[in-house]
Amino acid sequence: MCYPEDSLTNLGKNDLRRIREDIIEAGRPLLDTTIIADLYYHSQRNADYEGFRFALNYRLSREKDFEYVGVPGANLWSAKGLPAIGSKRVKASEMAQLTSYLTDGFDDSLNDQSAEAIRERGELSRYLTFFEWVYGVLPLDASLAALLPPPVLADQRSAVLQIESPQHYTSYTVEVRYPTGNRGGWLQGLEEFFLEYLVAGSLITLARTAEPDVFTIIYEEAAEDSDRLLALDEKKNKFGFSDTAFFTTVNEELLLSQQRYNRLKNLKALPMNERRKQDVVLRHIFEVMGDQVGTRSEPVYQLDMDTLYVAYNVLRPASRSYLQSLLEADPAYVPDASTPKIFTFTPKPEEETGEDDEDDDDVMAWNYDDNE
């Protein structure tokens, strides 16, 4: 529905100030209908209601202090000054690059299910990787995009949803960041729920509700179990194993137990700017997780694809097809002739610097300090 601009209700600076204060006080984005009810007491039975609602949305769309974060059927508005949604440990620019493999054609999330089936059922089940679990994020792959609402505006950066847990009577405000250009998208804001109730490898199910901006999340409960599972020590910035009790159905291959994946504790908790370098992460994982089949002077590492997938998703998200492409693009990684899912990695020999002994000592000292 369209209205002539001169027929719209005028909202002045005082109105905008009150609207922004209302959003800030709520601590989360608000629906246009909520703003109208809170501040203007307009009833939907009033003849001018839809015109006033249109005027509100039109005016807010022209103000830099407000951002549209709604979905089809729910016009949500955020305001400058609201706290960021989700973990602060990963910046938006970093996540956009970490999930860029999805826009590069390496999204295999629909291999076992179709987008049509997800839309028809209105729900999606998936297992959590370690990276997803510890940071409370889900890459916006094709399967998740089939469930979640699309953007309303052509230049819309994000949408805000409520995800409710019927098993714990809790609700979480999450943000969907849409992909742009060669940067990937993701969902963030479930860190508290994941760390409180789940473990890496847990099976979760997201589902729509009657409200377009409200979804539910459940997990399949199981009898109590315990194991020494991989965790990230934030203070020491190190991976390690700790005794953990859990009550969920898990994928045993993604449950990072010490008994099965003891070498994971030797992974470096690389800073995010290093994790964006796929070649650096790939080599590090082969050197830590691979079997040494060469010599000390000429090391050669061997690793199977399943272990590579698990370990890579400790440090950053990735699909199996993306990892396959990285291996195929670098001649240093060679598939085993008899077992193609096993790859051999031969590091390039260290190049001679040609510097004198004094300079070599300086380089060695610098490298030692950097590793510390």
C-alpha positions as a Markdown table, in Angstrom:
| # | Residue | x | y | z |
|---|---|---|---|---|
| 1 | Met | 0.0 | 0.0 | 0.0 |
| 2 | Cys | 1.3 | 3.4 | -0.9 |
| 3 | Tyr | 0.4 | 6.9 | 0.5 |
| 4 | Pro | 1.2 | 10.4 | -0.9 |
| 5 | Glu | 4.0 | 11.8 | 1.1 |
| 6 | Asp | 2.1 | 15.0 | 1.9 |
| 7 | Ser | -0.7 | 12.9 | 3.5 |
| 8 | Leu | 1.5 | 11.1 | 6.0 |
| 9 | Thr | 1.5 | 12.0 | 9.7 |
| 10 | Asn | 4.5 | 14.2 | 10.5 |
| 11 | Leu | 6.9 | 12.8 | 13.1 |
| 12 | Gly | 9.2 | 15.4 | 14.6 |
| 13 | Lys | 12.5 | 15.3 | 16.4 |
| 14 | Asn | 10.7 | 14.8 | 19.7 |
| 15 | Asp | 8.9 | 11.8 | 18.3 |
| 16 | Leu | 12.1 | 10.3 | 17.1 |
| 17 | Arg | 13.8 | 10.9 | 20.5 |
| 18 | Arg | 10.9 | 9.1 | 22.3 |
| 19 | Ile | 11.0 | 6.2 | 19.9 |
| 20 | Arg | 14.7 | 5.7 | 20.3 |
| 21 | Glu | 14.4 | 5.9 | 24.1 |
| 22 | Asp | 11.6 | 3.3 | 24.0 |
| 23 | Ile | 13.8 | 0.9 | 22.0 |
| 24 | Ile | 16.9 | 1.5 | 24.3 |
| 25 | Glu | 14.7 | 0.9 | 27.4 |
| 26 | Ala | 13.5 | -2.4 | 26.0 |
| 27 | Gly | 17.1 | -3.4 | 25.3 |
| 28 | Arg | 16.2 | -5.0 | 22.0 |
| 29 | Pro | 14.6 | -4.0 | 18.6 |
| 30 | Leu | 10.9 | -3.4 | 18.7 |
| 31 | Leu | 8.0 | -4.0 | 16.3 |
| 32 | Asp | 6.4 | -1.0 | 14.7 |
| 33 | Thr | 3.1 | -2.1 | 16.3 |
| 34 | Thr | 4.7 | -2.2 | 19.7 |
| 35 | Ile | 6.1 | 1.3 | 19.3 |
| 36 | Ile | 2.7 | 2.6 | 18.3 |
| 37 | Ala | 1.0 | 0.9 | 21.2 |
| 38 | Asp | 3.7 | 2.1 | 23.7 |
| 39 | Leu | 3.9 | 5.7 | 22.6 |
| 40 | Tyr | 0.8 | 6.7 | 20.6 |
| 41 | Tyr | -2.0 | 4.4 | 22.0 |
| 42 | His | -3.3 | 4.0 | 18.5 |
| 43 | Ser | -5.7 | 1.1 | 18.1 |
| 44 | Gln | -5.7 | -1.2 | 15.1 |
| 45 | Arg | -9.4 | -0.5 | 14.8 |
| 46 | Asn | -8.8 | 3.2 | 14.0 |
| 47 | Ala | -9.4 | 4.1 | 10.4 |
| 48 | Asp | -6.0 | 5.9 | 10.2 |
| 49 | Tyr | -4.0 | 3.1 | 11.9 |
| 50 | Glu | -2.3 | 1.7 | 8.7 |
| 51 | Gly | -1.6 | 5.2 | 7.4 |
| 52 | Phe | 0.1 | 6.1 | 10.7 |
| 53 | Arg | 2.0 | 2.8 | 10.8 |
| 54 | Phe | 3.3 | 3.5 | 7.2 |
| 55 | Ala | 4.3 | 7.0 | 8.2 |
| 56 | Leu | 6.3 | 5.6 | 11.2 |
| 57 | Asn | 8.2 | 3.1 | 9.1 |
| 58 | Tyr | 8.8 | 5.6 | 6.3 |
| 59 | Arg | 10.2 | 8.2 | 8.7 |
| 60 | Leu | 12.4 | 5.7 | 10.6 |
| 61 | Ser | 13.8 | 4.4 | 7.3 |
| 62 | Arg | 15.2 | 7.9 | 6.6 |
| 63 | Glu | 16.9 | 8.3 | 9.9 |
| 64 | Lys | 20.5 | 7.2 | 10.4 |
| 65 | Asp | 19.9 | 6.5 | 14.1 |
| 66 | Phe | 17.5 | 3.7 | 13.3 |
| 67 | Glu | 18.0 | 0.4 | 11.3 |
| 68 | Tyr | 15.4 | -1.8 | 9.9 |
| 69 | Val | 16.0 | -5.4 | 11.1 |
| 70 | Gly | 12.6 | -6.9 | 10.4 |
| 71 | Val | 11.3 | -9.8 | 8.3 |
| 72 | Pro | 8.3 | -10.3 | 6.1 |
| 73 | Gly | 5.3 | -9.8 | 8.3 |
| 74 | Ala | 7.2 | -8.2 | 11.2 |
| 75 | Asn | 8.7 | -4.7 | 10.9 |
| 76 | Leu | 11.4 | -4.5 | 13.6 |
| 77 | Trp | 13.5 | -1.4 | 14.3 |
| 78 | Ser | 16.8 | -1.2 | 16.0 |
| 79 | Ala | 18.4 | 2.1 | 17.3 |
| 80 | Lys | 21.9 | 3.4 | 17.8 |
| 81 | Gly | 23.0 | 2.6 | 21.3 |
| 82 | Leu | 21.6 | -0.9 | 21.6 |
| 83 | Pro | 24.1 | -3.5 | 22.8 |
| 84 | Ala | 25.5 | -5.8 | 20.2 |
| 85 | Ile | 23.8 | -9.2 | 19.8 |
| 86 | Gly | 26.0 | -12.3 | 20.2 |
| 87 | Ser | 29.6 | -12.9 | 21.2 |
| 88 | Lys | 32.1 | -10.0 | 21.1 |
| 89 | Arg | 34.9 | -12.5 | 20.6 |
| 90 | Val | 34.3 | -12.7 | 16.9 |
| 91 | Lys | 33.9 | -9.4 | 14.9 |
| 92 | Ala | 31.4 | -9.2 | 12.1 |
| 93 | Ser | 34.1 | -8.6 | 9.6 |
| 94 | Glu | 35.9 | -11.7 | 10.7 |
| 95 | Met | 32.7 | -13.9 | 10.6 |
| 96 | Ala | 31.9 | -12.6 | 7.2 |
| 97 | Gln | 35.3 | -13.8 | 5.9 |
| 98 | Leu | 35.1 | -17.1 | 7.9 |
| 99 | Thr | 31.8 | -18.0 | 6.2 |
| 100 | Ser | 32.8 | -16.7 | 2.7 |
| 101 | Tyr | 33.2 | -20.3 | 1.6 |
| 102 | Leu | 29.4 | -20.5 | 1.4 |
| 103 | Thr | 29.3 | -17.7 | -1.3 |
| 104 | Asp | 32.2 | -19.3 | -3.1 |
| 105 | Gly | 30.2 | -22.4 | -4.1 |
| 106 | Phe | 31.2 | -24.8 | -1.3 |
| 107 | Asp | 27.9 | -25.1 | 0.4 |
| 108 | Asp | 27.0 | -28.8 | 0.7 |
| 109 | Ser | 24.3 | -28.4 | 3.4 |
| 110 | Leu | 21.5 | -29.6 | 1.0 |
| 111 | Asn | 23.3 | -32.9 | 0.1 |
| 112 | Asp | 21.0 | -34.9 | 2.4 |
| 113 | Gln | 17.9 | -32.7 | 2.4 |
| 114 | Ser | 16.2 | -30.3 | 0.0 |
| 115 | Ala | 15.4 | -26.7 | 0.6 |
| 116 | Glu | 11.8 | -27.5 | -0.4 |
| 117 | Ala | 11.5 | -30.2 | 2.3 |
| 118 | Ile | 12.8 | -27.8 | 5.0 |
| 119 | Arg | 10.4 | -25.1 | 3.9 |
| 120 | Glu | 7.5 | -27.5 | 3.9 |
| 121 | Arg | 8.3 | -29.0 | 7.3 |
| 122 | Gly | 9.2 | -25.6 | 8.8 |
| 123 | Glu | 12.1 | -27.0 | 10.8 |
| 124 | Leu | 15.7 | -27.9 | 10.4 |
| 125 | Ser | 17.9 | -30.4 | 12.4 |
| 126 | Arg | 21.7 | -30.2 | 12.5 |
| 127 | Tyr | 24.7 | -31.2 | 14.7 |
| 128 | Leu | 26.8 | -28.5 | 16.3 |
| 129 | Thr | 30.5 | -28.3 | 15.5 |
| 130 | Phe | 32.9 | -27.1 | 18.1 |
| 131 | Phe | 33.3 | -23.6 | 16.6 |
| 132 | Glu | 29.5 | -23.2 | 16.5 |
| 133 | Trp | 29.1 | -24.4 | 20.0 |
| 134 | Val | 31.7 | -22.2 | 21.7 |
| 135 | Tyr | 30.8 | -19.0 | 19.9 |
| 136 | Gly | 27.1 | -19.5 | 19.6 |
| 137 | Val | 26.9 | -19.0 | 15.9 |
| 138 | Leu | 25.5 | -20.9 | 12.9 |
| 139 | Pro | 26.8 | -20.3 | 9.4 |
| 140 | Leu | 23.9 | -19.2 | 7.1 |
| 141 | Asp | 24.2 | -22.0 | 4.7 |
| 142 | Ala | 21.5 | -23.0 | 2.2 |
| 143 | Ser | 19.7 | -25.3 | 4.6 |
| 144 | Leu | 19.4 | -22.6 | 7.3 |
| 145 | Ala | 18.5 | -20.0 | 4.8 |
| 146 | Ala | 15.6 | -22.2 | 3.6 |
| 147 | Leu | 14.2 | -22.1 | 7.1 |
| 148 | Leu | 14.8 | -18.5 | 8.1 |
| 149 | Pro | 13.0 | -15.5 | 6.6 |
| 150 | Pro | 14.7 | -13.6 | 3.8 |
| 151 | Pro | 15.5 | -9.9 | 4.0 |
| 152 | Val | 12.7 | -7.4 | 3.2 |
| 153 | Leu | 14.9 | -4.6 | 1.8 |
| 154 | Ala | 17.4 | -4.9 | -1.0 |
| 155 | Asp | 20.2 | -3.3 | 1.2 |
| 156 | Gln | 19.1 | -4.9 | 4.5 |
| 157 | Arg | 22.2 | -5.9 | 6.5 |
| 158 | Ser | 20.6 | -8.1 | 9.2 |
| 159 | Ala | 17.4 | -9.3 | 10.8 |
| 160 | Val | 16.6 | -9.8 | 14.5 |
| 161 | Leu | 14.7 | -12.9 | 15.7 |
| 162 | Gln | 13.5 | -14.4 | 19.0 |
| 163 | Ile | 14.4 | -18.0 | 19.5 |
| 164 | Glu | 12.5 | -19.7 | 22.4 |
| 165 | Ser | 13.5 | -22.8 | 24.3 |
| 166 | Pro | 10.3 | -24.7 | 25.3 |
| 167 | Gln | 12.5 | -27.1 | 27.3 |
| 168 | His | 13.9 | -24.4 | 29.6 |
| 169 | Tyr | 11.3 | -21.6 | 29.2 |
| 170 | Thr | 14.0 | -19.2 | 28.1 |
| 171 | Ser | 14.2 | -16.8 | 25.1 |
| 172 | Tyr | 17.1 | -15.5 | 23.1 |
| 173 | Thr | 17.5 | -12.5 | 20.9 |
| 174 | Val | 19.5 | -13.5 | 17.9 |
| 175 | Glu | 20.7 | -11.7 | 14.8 |
| 176 | Val | 20.8 | -13.0 | 11.3 |
| 177 | Arg | 23.6 | -11.4 | 9.2 |
| 178 | Tyr | 22.8 | -11.7 | 5.5 |
| 179 | Pro | 25.6 | -12.5 | 3.0 |
| 180 | Thr | 26.8 | -9.6 | 0.8 |
| 181 | Gly | 29.0 | -10.0 | -2.3 |
| 182 | Asn | 31.7 | -12.5 | -1.5 |
| 183 | Arg | 31.1 | -12.3 | 2.3 |
| 184 | Gly | 29.1 | -15.0 | 4.0 |
| 185 | Gly | 26.2 | -14.8 | 6.4 |
| 186 | Trp | 25.6 | -16.3 | 9.8 |
| 187 | Leu | 23.2 | -16.4 | 12.8 |
| 188 | Gln | 24.6 | -15.2 | 16.2 |
| 189 | Gly | 23.3 | -14.9 | 19.7 |
| 190 | Leu | 23.0 | -18.5 | 20.9 |
| 191 | Glu | 26.2 | -18.7 | 22.9 |
| 192 | Glu | 24.6 | -18.8 | 26.3 |
| 193 | Phe | 22.1 | -21.5 | 25.3 |
| 194 | Phe | 24.8 | -23.7 | 23.6 |
| 195 | Leu | 27.3 | -23.5 | 26.5 |
| 196 | Glu | 24.6 | -24.0 | 29.2 |
| 197 | Tyr | 22.8 | -27.0 | 27.8 |
| 198 | Leu | 24.7 | -28.5 | 24.9 |
| 199 | Val | 28.1 | -29.8 | 23.8 |
| 200 | Ala | 29.9 | -30.0 | 20.5 |
| 201 | Gly | 28.2 | -32.7 | 18.6 |
| 202 | Ser | 24.7 | -32.1 | 20.0 |
| 203 | Leu | 21.7 | -32.4 | 17.7 |
| 204 | Ile | 19.5 | -29.3 | 17.6 |
| 205 | Thr | 16.2 | -28.5 | 15.8 |
| 206 | Leu | 15.1 | -25.0 | 14.9 |
| 207 | Ala | 11.5 | -24.5 | 13.9 |
| 208 | Arg | 9.1 | -21.8 | 12.8 |
| 209 | Thr | 6.2 | -20.6 | 14.9 |
| 210 | Ala | 3.0 | -18.7 | 14.0 |
| 211 | Glu | 4.9 | -15.5 | 14.5 |
| 212 | Pro | 7.3 | -14.7 | 11.6 |
| 213 | Asp | 10.0 | -13.4 | 13.8 |
| 214 | Val | 9.8 | -16.1 | 16.5 |
| 215 | Phe | 11.4 | -19.5 | 16.3 |
| 216 | Thr | 12.0 | -22.4 | 18.7 |
| 217 | Ile | 15.0 | -24.4 | 19.5 |
| 218 | Ile | 15.0 | -27.9 | 21.0 |
| 219 | Tyr | 17.5 | -30.7 | 21.5 |
| 220 | Glu | 16.9 | -34.4 | 21.9 |
| 221 | Glu | 17.3 | -35.2 | 25.6 |
| 222 | Ala | 19.2 | -38.3 | 26.7 |
| 223 | Ala | 20.2 | -40.0 | 29.9 |
| 224 | Glu | 23.1 | -38.3 | 31.7 |
| 225 | Asp | 26.5 | -39.0 | 30.3 |
| 226 | Ser | 30.0 | -37.6 | 31.0 |
| 227 | Asp | 33.3 | -37.5 | 29.3 |
| 228 | Arg | 36.5 | -35.4 | 29.1 |
| 229 | Leu | 35.6 | -33.0 | 26.3 |
| 230 | Leu | 37.5 | -30.3 | 24.5 |
| 231 | Ala | 37.0 | -26.8 | 25.9 |
| 232 | Leu | 38.6 | -23.4 | 25.3 |
| 233 | Asp | 40.3 | -21.8 | 28.3 |
| 234 | Glu | 39.6 | -18.1 | 27.5 |
| 235 | Lys | 42.1 | -16.8 | 30.1 |
| 236 | Lys | 45.0 | -18.9 | 28.9 |
| 237 | Asn | 43.8 | -18.9 | 25.3 |
| 238 | Lys | 44.4 | -22.6 | 25.1 |
| 239 | Phe | 42.5 | -25.7 | 24.3 |
| 240 | Gly | 42.2 | -28.5 | 26.8 |
| 241 | Phe | 40.0 | -31.3 | 28.0 |
| 242 | Ser | 37.7 | -31.1 | 31.1 |
| 243 | Asp | 35.2 | -33.4 | 32.7 |
| 244 | Thr | 31.8 | -32.6 | 31.3 |
| 245 | Ala | 28.3 | -34.0 | 32.0 |
| 246 | Phe | 25.7 | -33.7 | 29.2 |
| 247 | Phe | 22.1 | -34.8 | 28.7 |
| 248 | Thr | 21.8 | -34.6 | 24.9 |
| 249 | Thr | 21.9 | -36.9 | 21.9 |
| 250 | Val | 25.2 | -36.4 | 20.1 |
| 251 | Asn | 27.1 | -37.4 | 17.0 |
| 252 | Glu | 30.0 | -39.4 | 18.3 |
| 253 | Glu | 32.3 | -38.2 | 15.5 |
| 254 | Leu | 31.7 | -34.5 | 16.5 |
| 255 | Leu | 31.8 | -35.2 | 20.3 |
| 256 | Leu | 35.4 | -34.1 | 20.9 |
| 257 | Ser | 36.5 | -36.5 | 23.7 |
| 258 | Gln | 40.0 | -36.8 | 24.9 |
| 259 | Gln | 40.0 | -40.6 | 24.3 |
| 260 | Arg | 39.3 | -40.1 | 20.6 |
| 261 | Tyr | 40.8 | -36.7 | 19.8 |
| 262 | Asn | 43.6 | -36.2 | 22.3 |
| 263 | Arg | 45.8 | -34.3 | 19.9 |
| 264 | Leu | 43.3 | -31.5 | 19.7 |
| 265 | Lys | 44.7 | -30.0 | 22.9 |
| 266 | Asn | 47.8 | -29.2 | 20.9 |
| 267 | Leu | 46.0 | -26.9 | 18.5 |
| 268 | Lys | 46.8 | -23.3 | 18.9 |
| 269 | Ala | 43.9 | -21.0 | 19.6 |
| 270 | Leu | 44.9 | -18.8 | 16.7 |
| 271 | Pro | 43.7 | -15.2 | 16.7 |
| 272 | Met | 40.8 | -14.7 | 14.3 |
| 273 | Asn | 42.9 | -12.8 | 11.7 |
| 274 | Glu | 45.1 | -15.9 | 11.5 |
| 275 | Arg | 42.1 | -18.2 | 11.3 |
| 276 | Arg | 40.9 | -16.4 | 8.2 |
| 277 | Lys | 44.0 | -17.7 | 6.4 |
| 278 | Gln | 42.8 | -21.1 | 5.2 |
| 279 | Asp | 46.2 | -22.3 | 4.2 |
| 280 | Val | 47.7 | -21.5 | 7.6 |
| 281 | Val | 44.9 | -23.4 | 9.4 |
| 282 | Leu | 45.1 | -26.3 | 7.1 |
| 283 | Arg | 48.9 | -26.7 | 7.5 |
| 284 | His | 48.6 | -26.3 | 11.3 |
| 285 | Ile | 46.0 | -29.0 | 11.6 |
| 286 | Phe | 48.0 | -31.5 | 9.5 |
| 287 | Glu | 51.1 | -30.9 | 11.6 |
| 288 | Val | 49.2 | -31.3 | 14.9 |
| 289 | Met | 46.6 | -34.0 | 14.1 |
| 290 | Gly | 48.4 | -35.9 | 11.3 |
| 291 | Asp | 50.5 | -39.0 | 11.7 |
| 292 | Gln | 54.2 | -38.4 | 11.1 |
| 293 | Val | 55.2 | -40.8 | 8.3 |
| 294 | Gly | 58.4 | -39.0 | 7.2 |
| 295 | Thr | 61.6 | -38.3 | 9.0 |
| 296 | Arg | 62.6 | -35.6 | 11.5 |
| 297 | Ser | 64.6 | -33.8 | 8.8 |
| 298 | Glu | 62.0 | -34.3 | 6.1 |
| 299 | Pro | 58.6 | -34.5 | 7.9 |
| 300 | Val | 55.5 | -35.9 | 6.1 |
| 301 | Tyr | 52.1 | -35.9 | 7.7 |
| 302 | Gln | 49.1 | -38.1 | 6.9 |
| 303 | Leu | 45.5 | -37.3 | 7.9 |
| 304 | Asp | 42.1 | -38.6 | 7.0 |
| 305 | Met | 39.3 | -36.3 | 5.8 |
| 306 | Asp | 36.9 | -37.0 | 8.7 |
| 307 | Thr | 39.5 | -36.0 | 11.3 |
| 308 | Leu | 40.5 | -33.0 | 9.2 |
| 309 | Tyr | 36.8 | -31.8 | 9.1 |
| 310 | Val | 36.4 | -32.1 | 12.9 |
| 311 | Ala | 39.7 | -30.3 | 13.7 |
| 312 | Tyr | 39.2 | -27.6 | 11.1 |
| 313 | Asn | 35.8 | -26.8 | 12.6 |
| 314 | Val | 37.4 | -26.3 | 15.9 |
| 315 | Leu | 39.2 | -23.2 | 14.6 |
| 316 | Arg | 36.8 | -22.0 | 11.9 |
| 317 | Pro | 33.6 | -23.1 | 10.1 |
| 318 | Ala | 34.1 | -25.1 | 6.9 |
| 319 | Ser | 32.2 | -27.6 | 4.7 |
| 320 | Arg | 33.6 | -30.9 | 3.5 |
| 321 | Ser | 33.5 | -29.7 | -0.1 |
| 322 | Tyr | 35.5 | -26.6 | 0.9 |
| 323 | Leu | 38.2 | -28.6 | 2.6 |
| 324 | Gln | 38.3 | -30.9 | -0.5 |
| 325 | Ser | 38.9 | -27.9 | -2.7 |
| 326 | Leu | 41.7 | -26.6 | -0.5 |
| 327 | Leu | 43.5 | -30.0 | -0.7 |
| 328 | Glu | 43.1 | -30.3 | -4.4 |
| 329 | Ala | 44.3 | -26.7 | -5.0 |
| 330 | Asp | 47.7 | -27.3 | -3.3 |
| 331 | Pro | 50.1 | -29.9 | -4.7 |
| 332 | Ala | 51.6 | -30.3 | -1.2 |
| 333 | Tyr | 48.5 | -32.4 | -0.3 |
| 334 | Val | 48.3 | -35.7 | -2.1 |
| 335 | Pro | 45.4 | -38.3 | -1.7 |
| 336 | Asp | 46.5 | -41.8 | -0.9 |
| 337 | Ala | 46.3 | -44.1 | -4.0 |
| 338 | Ser | 44.5 | -46.9 | -2.1 |
| 339 | Thr | 42.5 | -44.8 | 0.3 |
| 340 | Pro | 41.5 | -41.4 | -1.4 |
| 341 | Lys | 40.0 | -40.0 | 1.9 |
| 342 | Ile | 43.5 | -40.1 | 3.4 |
| 343 | Phe | 45.8 | -37.2 | 2.4 |
| 344 | Thr | 49.6 | -36.8 | 2.7 |
| 345 | Phe | 51.1 | -33.4 | 3.4 |
| 346 | Thr | 54.7 | -32.7 | 2.6 |
| 347 | Pro | 55.8 | -29.2 | 3.9 |
| 348 | Lys | 58.0 | -27.1 | 1.7 |
| 349 | Pro | 61.7 | -27.1 | 2.8 |
| 350 | Glu | 62.7 | -24.1 | 4.8 |
| 351 | Glu | 64.4 | -21.6 | 2.6 |
| 352 | Glu | 68.0 | -20.6 | 3.5 |
| 353 | Thr | 68.1 | -16.9 | 4.5 |
| 354 | Gly | 71.7 | -16.3 | 3.5 |
| 355 | Glu | 72.3 | -14.1 | 6.5 |
| 356 | Asp | 75.3 | -14.3 | 8.8 |
| 357 | Asp | 75.3 | -16.1 | 12.1 |
| 358 | Glu | 74.5 | -13.0 | 14.1 |
| 359 | Asp | 71.4 | -12.2 | 12.1 |
| 360 | Asp | 70.3 | -15.8 | 12.3 |
| 361 | Asp | 70.4 | -15.6 | 16.1 |
| 362 | Asp | 68.3 | -12.5 | 16.0 |
| 363 | Val | 65.7 | -14.3 | 13.8 |
| 364 | Met | 65.6 | -17.3 | 16.1 |
| 365 | Ala | 65.2 | -15.1 | 19.1 |
| 366 | Trp | 62.3 | -13.2 | 17.4 |
| 367 | Asn | 60.6 | -16.4 | 16.4 |
| 368 | Tyr | 60.9 | -17.8 | 20.0 |
| 369 | Asp | 59.4 | -14.6 | 21.4 |
| 370 | Asp | 56.5 | -14.7 | 18.9 |
| 371 | Asn | 55.7 | -18.3 | 19.8 |
| 372 | Glu | 55.6 | -17.5 | 23.4 |
